[in-house]
Amino acid sequence: MTAVNGYYYYEGEKISYNENFNPFEPTDDCEKITIEKTDGNKYTVTHYEYYSGTWRRYDSENFYLEGNNMIPESMEGVDVSTAKILEASSDRLVIETTGADEYGSFYDKYTYTRMAE
């Protein structure tokens, strides 16, 4: 992940953020994902965080594509109402998520850069 920006509400206050990361020189706040096509239009996204000098897996989810929308196979534990691919190319992926929780609506835009394996 090279950037994340958006907003959320906490106790009635809108909190905006805009963070940038260098995945080639990760720090303890960096994240990366892998996406694996499993069948037809079904995919598995695995999330990793950089912690104490190592990438560690912390979550995995299955979804299918419906146009540019990423639809989770299971809504259990999902707080995102929509996840939409804004851009997908051979070296860049931009995903937008929206939803709401007990404090109000939220919006996130994640930008990822392909890294060599």
Backbone as CSV, one residue per row, in Angstrom:
resi,resn,N_x,N_y,N_z,CA_x,CA_y,CA_z,C_x,C_y,C_z
1,MET,0.858,-1.168,0.000,0.000,0.000,0.000,0.898,1.223,0.000
2,THR,0.633,2.124,-0.921,1.421,3.349,-0.988,0.687,4.542,-0.407
3,ALA,-0.646,4.464,-0.314,-1.412,5.583,0.251,-2.776,5.109,0.722
4,VAL,-3.283,5.798,1.733,-4.657,5.614,2.193,-5.151,6.974,2.640
5,ASN,-6.354,7.308,2.214,-6.951,8.559,2.678,-8.449,8.368,2.799
6,GLY,-9.055,9.235,3.585,-10.483,9.142,3.785,-10.921,9.888,5.021
7,TYR,-12.046,9.447,5.572,-12.575,10.063,6.781,-13.448,9.067,7.532
8,TYR,-13.676,9.372,8.785,-14.613,8.631,9.620,-15.137,9.585,10.682
9,TYR,-16.186,9.174,11.340,-16.759,9.984,12.414,-16.487,9.303,13.747
10,TYR,-16.143,10.122,14.724,-15.954,9.626,16.072,-16.586,10.617,17.046
11,GLU,-17.580,10.150,17.765,-18.320,10.977,18.721,-18.779,12.291,18.083
12,GLY,-19.335,12.177,16.865,-19.898,13.311,16.159,-18.905,14.165,15.402
13,GLU,-17.629,13.906,15.547,-16.603,14.703,14.869,-16.076,13.960,13.649
14,LYS,-16.018,14.647,12.506,-15.461,14.063,11.288,-13.946,14.164,11.344
15,ILE,-13.290,13.023,11.215,-11.834,12.969,11.257,-11.335,12.520,9.885
16,SER,-10.558,13.384,9.235,-9.992,13.082,7.919,-8.530,12.685,8.070
17,TYR,-8.046,11.890,7.139,-6.647,11.482,7.165,-6.141,11.260,5.754
18,ASN,-4.832,11.366,5.593,-4.150,11.148,4.328,-2.742,10.673,4.671
19,GLU,-2.466,9.385,4.443,-1.172,8.821,4.800,-0.513,8.219,3.567
20,ASN,0.803,8.351,3.489,1.588,7.779,2.405,2.628,6.829,2.992
21,PHE,2.959,5.783,2.230,3.879,4.753,2.688,4.838,4.396,1.562
22,ASN,5.999,3.879,1.928,6.953,3.372,0.953,7.074,1.868,1.176
23,PRO,6.386,1.056,0.377,6.412,-0.398,0.596,7.785,-1.021,0.340
24,PHE,8.684,-0.293,-0.326,10.021,-0.814,-0.593,10.958,-0.587,0.593
25,GLU,10.541,0.267,1.529,11.247,0.486,2.795,10.196,0.501,3.903
26,PRO,9.595,-0.663,4.191,8.451,-0.711,5.111,8.825,-0.359,6.552
27,THR,7.842,0.194,7.239,7.922,0.457,8.670,6.764,-0.293,9.321
28,ASP,6.672,-0.221,10.635,5.658,-0.998,11.344,4.221,-0.592,11.036
29,ASP,3.984,0.434,10.253,2.614,0.812,9.905,2.260,0.484,8.458
30,CYS,3.097,-0.295,7.774,2.859,-0.634,6.365,1.977,-1.878,6.238
31,GLU,1.266,-1.932,5.114,0.403,-3.065,4.805,0.629,-3.471,3.365
32,LYS,0.452,-4.758,3.081,0.445,-5.224,1.695,-0.648,-6.273,1.565
33,ILE,-1.053,-6.518,0.330,-2.042,-7.548,0.049,-1.533,-8.416,-1.089
34,THR,-2.034,-9.634,-1.123,-1.881,-10.482,-2.294,-3.287,-10.836,-2.752
35,ILE,-3.448,-10.927,-4.052,-4.746,-11.277,-4.630,-4.542,-12.516,-5.484
36,GLU,-5.326,-13.530,-5.205,-5.231,-14.781,-5.944,-6.583,-15.105,-6.563
37,LYS,-6.588,-15.341,-7.876,-7.813,-15.766,-8.553,-8.020,-17.230,-8.227
38,THR,-9.213,-17.551,-7.706,-9.463,-18.930,-7.296,-10.348,-19.693,-8.263
39,ASP,-11.336,-18.987,-8.882,-12.245,-19.673,-9.799,-13.126,-18.638,-10.484
40,GLY,-13.207,-18.667,-11.804,-14.085,-17.742,-12.520,-13.816,-16.305,-12.121
41,ASN,-14.808,-15.666,-11.504,-14.617,-14.285,-11.053,-14.461,-14.213,-9.531
42,LYS,-13.994,-15.306,-8.913,-13.773,-15.348,-7.470,-12.291,-15.164,-7.155
43,TYR,-12.014,-14.440,-6.045,-10.656,-14.092,-5.652,-10.496,-14.210,-4.151
44,THR,-9.266,-14.387,-3.721,-8.923,-14.329,-2.301,-7.924,-13.198,-2.108
45,VAL,-8.231,-12.299,-1.174,-7.319,-11.217,-0.807,-6.747,-11.566,0.564
46,THR,-5.434,-11.598,0.646,-4.761,-11.849,1.913,-4.040,-10.580,2.322
47,HIS,-4.254,-10.165,3.570,-3.686,-8.925,4.101,-2.489,-9.240,4.993
48,TYR,-1.449,-8.416,4.859,-0.245,-8.547,5.672,0.089,-7.182,6.271
49,GLU,0.692,-7.207,7.459,1.199,-5.985,8.050,2.671,-6.195,8.367
50,TYR,3.420,-5.116,8.304,4.842,-5.176,8.592,5.043,-4.911,10.070
51,TYR,5.647,-5.868,10.760,5.811,-5.757,12.201,7.151,-6.367,12.610
52,SER,7.966,-5.618,13.301,9.263,-6.090,13.810,10.119,-6.703,12.709
53,GLY,10.156,-6.052,11.549,11.028,-6.483,10.463,10.513,-7.621,9.607
54,THR,9.233,-8.018,9.787,8.683,-9.146,9.041,7.264,-8.843,8.585
55,TRP,6.928,-9.290,7.368,5.543,-9.216,6.901,4.780,-10.363,7.544
56,ARG,3.658,-10.053,8.212,2.850,-11.066,8.887,1.407,-11.015,8.385
57,ARG,0.889,-12.171,8.046,-0.501,-12.283,7.592,-1.436,-12.015,8.768
58,TYR,-2.460,-11.184,8.542,-3.418,-10.959,9.618,-4.862,-11.149,9.201
59,ASP,-5.159,-11.306,7.917,-6.541,-11.498,7.503,-6.571,-12.033,6.085
60,SER,-7.656,-12.710,5.756,-7.873,-13.208,4.407,-9.371,-13.208,4.157
61,GLU,-9.770,-12.841,2.948,-11.194,-12.815,2.625,-11.404,-13.203,1.176
62,ASN,-12.530,-13.818,0.916,-12.906,-14.224,-0.428,-13.962,-13.259,-0.950
63,PHE,-13.860,-12.944,-2.231,-14.848,-12.062,-2.848,-14.993,-12.426,-4.312
64,TYR,-16.047,-11.920,-4.919,-16.202,-12.054,-6.361,-16.455,-10.670,-6.939
65,LEU,-16.178,-10.545,-8.209,-16.356,-9.265,-8.893,-17.715,-9.211,-9.558
66,GLU,-18.361,-8.076,-9.411,-19.598,-7.769,-10.110,-19.379,-6.386,-10.721
67,GLY,-18.945,-6.362,-11.988,-18.491,-5.105,-12.578,-17.216,-4.686,-11.879
68,ASN,-17.180,-3.451,-11.350,-16.031,-2.971,-10.580,-16.211,-3.160,-9.081
69,ASN,-17.316,-3.756,-8.669,-17.595,-3.941,-7.252,-17.034,-5.259,-6.747
70,MET,-16.415,-5.197,-5.566,-15.886,-6.378,-4.906,-16.918,-6.815,-3.863
71,ILE,-17.535,-7.973,-4.074,-18.604,-8.467,-3.211,-18.046,-9.588,-2.333
72,PRO,-18.063,-9.415,-0.991,-17.564,-10.481,-0.108,-18.437,-11.726,-0.199
73,GLU,-17.814,-12.909,-0.151,-18.585,-14.156,-0.130,-19.366,-14.288,1.167
74,SER,-18.799,-13.785,2.251,-19.464,-13.833,3.548,-19.475,-12.430,4.132
75,MET,-20.614,-12.012,4.668,-20.707,-10.689,5.276,-20.383,-10.730,6.766
76,GLU,-20.040,-11.905,7.291,-19.716,-12.026,8.705,-18.465,-11.204,9.025
77,GLY,-18.596,-10.278,9.949,-17.482,-9.434,10.355,-17.145,-8.314,9.391
78,VAL,-17.946,-8.127,8.338,-17.683,-7.092,7.342,-18.441,-5.828,7.715
79,ASP,-17.717,-4.704,7.841,-18.377,-3.440,8.145,-18.406,-2.494,6.949
80,VAL,-17.868,-2.928,5.825,-17.834,-2.113,4.610,-19.101,-2.374,3.805
81,SER,-19.781,-1.303,3.395,-20.992,-1.462,2.585,-20.652,-1.706,1.127
82,THR,-19.666,-0.972,0.615,-19.246,-1.171,-0.772,-17.729,-1.130,-0.872
83,ALA,-17.200,-1.910,-1.763,-15.784,-1.884,-2.116,-15.739,-1.864,-3.633
84,LYS,-15.145,-0.826,-4.175,-15.158,-0.625,-5.616,-13.739,-0.418,-6.124
85,ILE,-13.412,-1.070,-7.241,-12.122,-0.876,-7.890,-12.216,0.380,-8.749
86,LEU,-11.422,1.388,-8.405,-11.384,2.623,-9.184,-10.373,2.542,-10.317
87,GLU,-9.286,1.797,-10.076,-8.238,1.651,-11.088,-7.549,0.318,-10.897
88,ALA,-7.313,-0.381,-11.978,-6.559,-1.635,-11.940,-5.711,-1.711,-13.198
89,SER,-4.407,-1.733,-13.003,-3.485,-1.852,-14.119,-2.407,-2.862,-13.735
90,SER,-1.432,-3.046,-14.583,-0.393,-4.036,-14.297,0.478,-3.643,-13.114
91,ASP,0.486,-2.356,-12.729,1.340,-1.955,-11.612,0.646,-1.136,-10.524
92,ARG,-0.675,-0.929,-10.652,-1.365,-0.085,-9.673,-2.800,-0.567,-9.467
93,LEU,-3.257,-0.509,-8.211,-4.622,-0.868,-7.851,-5.134,0.177,-6.878
94,VAL,-6.324,0.730,-7.163,-6.944,1.710,-6.282,-8.339,1.196,-5.937
95,ILE,-8.604,1.068,-4.634,-9.873,0.546,-4.138,-10.508,1.578,-3.219
96,GLU,-11.807,1.774,-3.402,-12.572,2.713,-2.587,-13.573,1.916,-1.765
97,THR,-13.650,2.209,-0.451,-14.637,1.551,0.397,-15.469,2.600,1.121
98,THR,-16.734,2.278,1.316,-17.622,3.143,2.083,-18.446,2.272,3.014
99,GLY,-18.964,2.882,4.050,-19.798,2.147,4.986,-20.216,3.045,6.125
100,ALA,-20.758,2.435,7.140,-21.198,3.172,8.325,-21.060,2.276,9.533
101,ASP,-20.783,2.900,10.665,-20.749,2.192,11.933,-21.577,2.972,12.942
102,GLU,-21.438,2.660,14.213,-22.265,3.315,15.226,-22.020,4.820,15.328
103,TYR,-20.905,5.322,14.786,-20.586,6.752,14.861,-20.992,7.536,13.619
104,GLY,-21.202,6.846,12.505,-21.566,7.523,11.261,-20.897,6.865,10.070
105,SER,-20.874,7.587,8.964,-20.320,7.035,7.730,-18.793,7.115,7.734
106,PHE,-18.185,6.305,6.845,-16.741,6.383,6.655,-16.420,6.135,5.187
107,TYR,-15.239,6.586,4.796,-14.766,6.461,3.420,-13.272,6.201,3.471
108,ASP,-12.803,5.246,2.665,-11.370,4.956,2.553,-11.022,4.761,1.085
109,LYS,-9.884,5.276,0.692,-9.353,5.019,-0.651,-7.929,4.506,-0.476
110,TYR,-7.707,3.259,-0.914,-6.422,2.593,-0.779,-5.735,2.551,-2.138
111,THR,-4.462,2.898,-2.173,-3.670,2.822,-3.393,-2.544,1.832,-3.173
112,TYR,-2.432,0.862,-4.069,-1.406,-0.179,-3.987,-0.533,-0.131,-5.235
113,THR,0.738,-0.480,-5.065,1.698,-0.606,-6.157,2.177,-2.041,-6.197
114,ARG,2.289,-2.593,-7.413,2.770,-3.982,-7.552,4.239,-4.022,-7.152
115,MET,4.579,-5.050,-6.383,5.959,-5.275,-5.965,6.447,-6.575,-6.596
116,ALA,7.710,-6.632,-6.920,8.281,-7.856,-7.470,8.232,-8.954,-6.418
117,GLU,7.978,-10.164,-6.859,7.905,-11.286,-5.924,9.264,-11.844,-5.622
